[in-house]
Amino acid sequence: MKVAHNEEAKEAPFTHEVQVEPEEGDQVSLNSDQLVEIATAVLKIEGEMAQPADVEWAVVGDQLYILQARPITTALPKLEYFIDT
């Protein structure tokens, strides 16, 4: 199953579940380059905020969009990030 935009919807919900072929279901959604781009963007945002951030993002085609970012205000355990580029 995957969630798809319902272009015919005039009101919520604007998405619906769609059955996919097993071959499509076994494919990864994001490639390694996209994962590195997302992680790099999140780390840059967190650096600008000088604190951990909750970042919402979307990928359309090959374009990454940052939808919104806000500081995380609850206590988090210390995390270390490693990106091998």
N, C-alpha and C positions, 0 to 999 in steps of 0.2 A: 504494500500500500504506500501511496505517497499523497501529500496534500497538494492540491492544485487550486489555482484561482478559478472561481466560477464566474465566467464572463457574462452569464445570463442573469445573475442575481441582481435584483433591484434593491434588496435590503439584506442585512446580516442573516445568516453567515455568508461571507463572500468567498469562502473556500470550501472545498469538499474533498473527501478521500477518493482516490482513483486506484483501481487494481492495476498492478504492473506485471509484466512477464517476469518469470524467475531470473532470467539473464540480467534484466535491468535492475532488479532488486539486489543482485549481488554486486553491482558496480558501486564504487565509492562516489560520494557526492562532490568532494573537493579533492583537487590534486595537491601534491606537495608544495608547489609554488604558491597556490592560493592559501594554504595553511600558514606558510611563512609570511605572506603578505598580511594576513589577518593578525597573526601574533605580533608582527612588527608594528602594525598600526595601534594595537591595544597597548603595547609597551610604550609607544610614543605618547599616547593619550595619558596613560598613567604617569609618565614622566612630567608632562605639562601640568597635570593636576597635583603632582607630588604626593600621590596616594593611590591605593588600588581603586579601580573603576569597574563599574558594571557597564559594558559596552554592547550595544545592540547593533548588528551589522547584517547586511544582505549581499549576496553576490548575484548579479544578473549578467549572464554571459560570462565575460572575463573581467567585468568591472566590479570592484569592491565599493560598497556604499556604507558609510558609517551613519546609522540612523539616529542614534542618540547615545550619549555617555553621561554618566553621573557618578559621583563618588560613592564608594561603599562606606557606610558609616558604622557597620557592625564590626566587632572584633574578628579578625581573621588570624589563623596561624601564619607564622613567617614562611613565605614561599620563596624559592629561588627559581629563576627562569633561565633556561639554557636553549639558545637557538644556534644551531650549527649552520651557518650560511656559506 
